[in-house]
């Protein structure tokens, strides 16, 4: 990813003016599925202007900050990266770097599926709703950044190992980092651990939200009553099932309005609305603005 020898990233932008999509491209000789570099190396390798542009990744990006301070936007929320913090951008999220020259640290790029499925590590890594910014303190912070350094060291020095052995070493070390980060320093949400009904519903929504907006449809496919899904979602996420679906649709609508030139009619089509008028009504009820006004405000243009 973001190597100067790779194709011009502008070529990754769809002809319809869509969001800049960045695919994982490991350098020659790298172990499959994971790459580690310093923030300085990221700056050097990235084509000019890439890091300052909104972009959607198809891989995980972790940034462990050793020094400095900068802002970083992920899905319309601005986060401050400073020494001791760890940023985790997941596949599908839209990010935009701030002043990347102002920070130093380690960047870890990981393909989905690098971790074996059905494990605590893969569950944490593949959670699209996981926290974006972590600030582990005290001994937790020491352990997390020790895991980062260990992973970076083995990535840099492991070329003499057999490829399969090197991959397994890195997989184990990344597992340690994930478990240390997500368990020793996990934010407290105040909500109980999600149950199976919510977890299945959440995965289905993430997969099908663009074509399905009715809770009854999800309930039928998953084998639950709509009321059961609503109770499970309220307990796990603090909102009902319908609100959960609508929020996911709104997030994607905002992404497309902010980071593409698609007209409202095309966005409505992508998100499963019958026509642009229905989409505009839905959006205005939730955002307090029309899609056009929302886009214009973000771009500093008259509505």
Legacy VTK file of the C-alpha trace (Angstrom):
# vtk DataFile Version 3.0
C-alpha trace
ASCII
DATASET POLYDATA
POINTS 303 float
0.000 0.000 0.000
1.021 3.587 -0.725
4.327 2.760 -2.358
5.613 5.224 -4.937
6.212 2.342 -7.319
2.539 1.417 -7.248
-0.158 2.640 -9.606
-1.180 6.262 -9.247
-3.824 6.255 -6.499
-6.032 8.514 -8.581
-6.588 5.481 -10.777
-8.335 3.861 -7.826
-11.093 6.460 -7.920
-14.192 5.216 -9.712
-15.320 6.929 -12.864
-18.425 8.065 -11.000
-16.340 10.194 -8.642
-16.514 7.743 -5.745
-14.462 7.657 -2.576
-10.760 6.931 -3.045
-10.482 3.190 -2.406
-7.103 1.927 -1.170
-6.336 -1.763 -1.572
-3.616 -3.629 0.277
-0.529 -4.204 -1.872
2.377 -5.804 0.025
5.895 -4.961 -1.136
7.930 -7.685 -2.872
9.186 -10.281 -0.429
6.867 -9.212 2.385
4.968 -11.880 4.321
1.384 -12.179 3.091
-1.215 -10.281 5.051
0.801 -7.969 7.291
3.226 -5.084 6.866
4.970 -2.911 9.461
6.637 0.450 8.838
7.422 3.661 10.661
5.310 6.785 10.207
8.375 8.335 8.525
8.446 5.468 6.001
4.722 5.927 5.372
5.294 9.603 4.582
8.155 8.713 2.231
6.286 5.975 0.383
2.931 7.691 -0.011
2.396 9.439 -3.355
2.155 13.199 -2.983
-1.197 14.321 -1.645
-2.487 10.821 -0.845
-2.466 11.040 2.935
-4.362 14.323 3.047
-7.226 12.954 0.931
-10.289 11.127 2.283
-9.810 7.423 1.628
-11.545 4.138 2.349
-9.284 1.188 3.195
-9.883 -2.488 2.488
-7.434 -3.428 5.263
-6.736 -2.636 8.919
-4.414 0.260 9.740
-2.981 0.659 13.237
-0.862 3.693 14.126
0.971 3.592 17.464
2.192 7.114 18.233
5.541 7.588 19.981
5.852 11.367 19.761
4.075 14.478 18.508
0.417 15.364 18.085
-1.921 15.540 15.084
-5.594 15.183 14.257
-7.026 12.291 12.276
-10.595 12.040 10.984
-12.448 8.732 10.806
-16.076 8.687 9.653
-16.688 12.359 10.477
-15.177 12.198 13.952
-11.920 14.012 14.606
-9.447 12.266 16.902
-6.254 13.660 18.388
-3.251 11.380 18.017
-0.575 12.001 20.619
2.217 10.097 22.313
0.940 6.852 23.817
-2.204 6.645 21.685
-3.092 3.923 19.184
-5.359 4.558 16.183
-7.190 1.623 14.612
-8.929 2.231 11.273
-10.875 -0.797 10.074
-11.804 -1.932 6.555
-14.640 0.135 5.125
-14.099 3.188 7.302
-13.256 6.516 5.658
-10.184 8.242 7.067
-8.202 11.404 6.444
-4.809 12.237 7.938
-4.144 15.644 9.429
-0.536 16.838 9.776
1.192 13.486 9.428
4.567 15.291 9.567
3.827 16.174 13.200
3.874 12.621 14.590
6.284 9.696 14.784
5.498 6.090 15.516
4.743 2.694 14.001
2.179 1.761 11.333
0.811 -1.780 11.031
-1.216 -2.778 7.947
-3.167 -6.038 8.146
-5.418 -7.773 5.646
-8.788 -9.077 6.840
-8.486 -12.803 7.342
-4.849 -12.678 8.426
-5.979 -14.040 11.780
-7.570 -17.520 11.913
-11.378 -17.200 12.082
-13.311 -18.088 15.191
-10.713 -16.848 17.678
-10.858 -14.039 20.229
-8.256 -12.191 18.187
-10.142 -12.414 14.894
-13.379 -11.437 16.649
-11.707 -8.283 17.982
-9.860 -7.504 14.754
-12.908 -7.967 12.535
-15.327 -5.997 14.702
-16.412 -3.091 12.435
-17.808 -1.281 15.475
-14.632 -1.439 17.551
-13.149 1.744 19.027
-11.001 3.910 16.756
-8.690 5.503 19.324
-7.069 3.893 22.354
-5.011 5.486 25.104
-3.688 2.649 27.268
-2.020 4.036 30.370
0.448 2.814 32.983
1.494 -0.821 32.710
-1.123 -1.416 30.023
0.489 1.217 27.831
3.937 -0.207 28.486
2.749 -3.680 27.456
0.965 -2.463 24.309
3.961 -0.492 23.023
6.303 -3.350 23.934
4.119 -5.585 21.739
4.309 -3.001 18.932
8.124 -2.881 19.134
8.399 -6.672 19.252
6.199 -6.993 16.152
8.196 -4.315 14.311
11.507 -5.944 15.230
10.477 -9.397 14.036
9.054 -7.945 10.835
12.366 -6.195 10.140
14.666 -9.085 11.089
12.661 -12.133 10.015
13.776 -12.403 6.407
16.096 -15.341 7.172
13.190 -17.425 8.456
11.258 -19.731 6.164
8.277 -17.804 4.767
5.693 -19.968 6.536
7.553 -19.674 9.841
7.900 -15.911 9.494
4.186 -15.552 8.824
3.299 -17.606 11.891
5.654 -15.582 14.090
4.064 -12.350 12.922
0.570 -13.765 13.331
1.320 -14.679 16.942
2.905 -11.315 17.700
0.013 -9.420 16.147
-2.327 -11.552 18.264
-0.484 -10.436 21.379
-0.817 -6.798 20.332
-4.551 -7.111 19.648
-5.274 -8.916 22.910
-3.204 -6.478 24.948
-4.828 -3.494 23.306
-8.441 -4.653 23.403
-8.504 -6.395 26.778
-5.988 -4.671 29.027
-7.147 -1.204 28.011
-10.625 -1.606 26.546
-12.877 1.425 27.009
-15.764 0.957 29.406
-19.070 1.406 27.563
-21.427 0.907 30.481
-23.352 -1.652 28.407
-23.403 -5.428 28.947
-21.501 -7.767 26.670
-23.512 -8.300 23.458
-25.385 -11.564 23.074
-25.586 -13.877 20.098
-28.779 -12.322 18.706
-27.242 -8.868 18.521
-23.945 -10.117 17.116
-25.743 -11.958 14.303
-27.990 -8.962 13.638
-25.054 -6.567 13.577
-23.163 -8.722 11.066
-26.247 -8.987 8.865
-26.802 -5.228 8.923
-23.187 -4.555 7.993
-23.530 -6.919 5.061
-27.013 -5.934 3.808
-27.850 -2.399 5.010
-27.706 -0.990 1.460
-30.556 -3.218 0.350
-32.503 -3.897 3.529
-33.908 -1.292 5.892
-36.714 -3.271 7.601
-36.053 -5.031 10.907
-38.690 -7.617 9.994
-36.581 -8.765 7.053
-33.522 -9.296 9.239
-35.604 -11.018 11.914
-37.093 -13.447 9.399
-33.718 -14.412 7.957
-32.073 -14.777 11.361
-34.949 -16.706 12.926
-35.869 -14.156 15.610
-38.968 -12.143 16.341
-38.506 -8.418 15.546
-39.157 -7.641 19.207
-36.346 -9.995 20.228
-33.885 -8.222 17.936
-34.977 -4.824 19.239
-34.494 -5.888 22.855
-31.084 -7.406 22.086
-29.956 -4.307 20.179
-31.195 -1.932 22.870
-29.295 -3.887 25.522
-26.061 -4.093 23.520
-25.993 -0.780 21.615
-28.342 1.475 23.547
-30.723 1.954 20.594
-33.498 -0.104 19.035
-33.008 -2.337 16.010
-34.617 0.082 13.534
-32.509 2.968 14.801
-29.412 0.777 14.508
-30.147 0.054 10.834
-30.962 3.690 10.079
-27.745 4.921 11.670
-25.719 2.565 9.491
-27.527 3.804 6.371
-26.944 7.418 7.423
-23.239 6.825 7.953
-22.844 5.487 4.426
-24.944 8.325 3.029
-22.704 10.887 4.717
-19.590 9.104 3.463
-20.825 9.224 -0.124
-22.004 12.828 0.085
-18.764 14.002 1.669
-16.245 12.041 -0.345
-17.815 11.561 -3.767
-19.514 13.611 -6.478
-22.387 11.177 -6.902
-25.763 12.901 -7.306
-28.410 12.247 -4.670
-30.291 10.012 -7.097
-27.305 7.663 -7.446
-26.707 7.617 -3.713
-30.384 6.837 -3.152
-30.078 3.933 -5.589
-26.945 2.597 -3.884
-28.595 2.714 -0.473
-31.797 0.956 -1.461
-34.240 3.871 -1.614
-37.033 3.858 -4.168
-36.088 7.321 -5.417
-34.164 10.470 -4.557
-37.190 12.066 -2.881
-37.495 9.256 -0.325
-33.769 9.389 0.343
-33.848 13.172 0.767
-36.767 12.946 3.220
-34.984 10.232 5.234
-31.743 12.209 5.307
-33.345 15.519 6.230
-35.318 13.985 9.091
-32.097 12.675 10.598
-29.514 15.325 9.706
-31.708 18.427 9.751
-30.428 19.309 6.265
-31.015 18.142 2.727
-28.298 15.963 1.183
-27.265 18.872 -1.038
-27.005 21.300 1.867
-25.001 18.775 3.881
-22.520 18.316 1.040
-22.262 22.058 0.393
-21.607 22.823 4.060
-18.782 20.285 4.226
-17.192 21.793 1.127
-17.676 25.409 2.147
-20.008 26.053 -0.767
-23.382 27.831 -0.861
-26.293 25.408 -0.551
LINES 1 304
303 0 1 2 3 4 5 6 7 8 9 10 11 12 13 14 15 16 17 18 19 20 21 22 23 24 25 26 27 28 29 30 31 32 33 34 35 36 37 38 39 40 41 42 43 44 45 46 47 48 49 50 51 52 53 54 55 56 57 58 59 60 61 62 63 64 65 66 67 68 69 70 71 72 73 74 75 76 77 78 79 80 81 82 83 84 85 86 87 88 89 90 91 92 93 94 95 96 97 98 99 100 101 102 103 104 105 106 107 108 109 110 111 112 113 114 115 116 117 118 119 120 121 122 123 124 125 126 127 128 129 130 131 132 133 134 135 136 137 138 139 140 141 142 143 144 145 146 147 148 149 150 151 152 153 154 155 156 157 158 159 160 161 162 163 164 165 166 167 168 169 170 171 172 173 174 175 176 177 178 179 180 181 182 183 184 185 186 187 188 189 190 191 192 193 194 195 196 197 198 199 200 201 202 203 204 205 206 207 208 209 210 211 212 213 214 215 216 217 218 219 220 221 222 223 224 225 226 227 228 229 230 231 232 233 234 235 236 237 238 239 240 241 242 243 244 245 246 247 248 249 250 251 252 253 254 255 256 257 258 259 260 261 262 263 264 265 266 267 268 269 270 271 272 273 274 275 276 277 278 279 280 281 282 283 284 285 286 287 288 289 290 291 292 293 294 295 296 297 298 299 300 301 302
